Amino acid sequence: MRRISLFHHSFQYASGVDTGMKRVSNQDEIISCPQHGFFAVSDGMGGLSCGGETSAMIAKVLPGLICQANIELKKDHCPERAAELLGEQVRMISDNIYEKINRHGEFVCGATLCGVWLTGRHAVFINIGDSRGYWLGYREKNIRQITNDHNMAAELVASGKLSRVQAGHHSSSTMLIRFMGMDSPAMPETFIQELKTGDRILLCSDGLYGMVDDSRLAQLLRVGNNPDLVIKHLIDEANHAGGKDNISAVYIEILP
């Protein structure tokens, strides 16, 4: 249980990564900076030769930038400023990957990134790619996807050519249109969600939500008040459903 100086509530959390049932190696990374109230998942793009190296690079560099941003946020403590700072840091990492590696030939480095920064009474989500951030309100029955998927399937849903259910199993769901290492300037999205006691947050790669539907995710987030057990149930459920990809998840429960 932790209370962060810039965050109004206490919270408890857990995270986990699993190779899954079909993969022989793991390309997912968890980024945990509980002292700053920041958490993220990054999924290396499997179609690229350095996908796993990209997510590992992000996990190494981002915590230091979050520390700097946390110092800056103390001067202007509001969720909109947090979103601005977070976007700047993620964009800088992505653009550096592109300028140093990807712009000189074919794309070899790429990864998703989905994170959340707890500040004040809010959660500031950031996303680029198709890893997801979810929010489950204490009195809400249904879980809500806060972030947008940056893939071709989501574009087809937006244009009315696919339903959301169809998109989940469509081949275009693996075709990312935004990712870490994309053409500069990168275009991460930020989202602000007010939090209350009892709310729950889930960050995960497609290895989880691709195997477990949203209604079941909501049920699993309510299995108890032990975050480690919640993560275990999430990973077990994804593997039981086939475990076709690496599975990464961060679970956060907001306390009084």
Secondary structure, 3 states (H helix, E strand, C coil): CEECCCECCEEEEEEEEECCCCCCCCCEEEEEEHHHCEEEEEEECCCCCCHHHHHHHHHHHHHHHHHHHHHHHCCCCCHHHHHHHHHHHHHHHHHHHHHHCHHHCCCCCCECEEEEEEEECEEEEEEECCCEEEEECCCCCCCEECCCCCEHHHHHHHCCCCCHHHHCCCHHHHCECCCECCCCCCCCEEEEEECCCCCEEEEECHHHHCCCCHHHHHHHHCCCCCHHHHHHHHHHHHHHCCCCCCEEEEEEEEEC
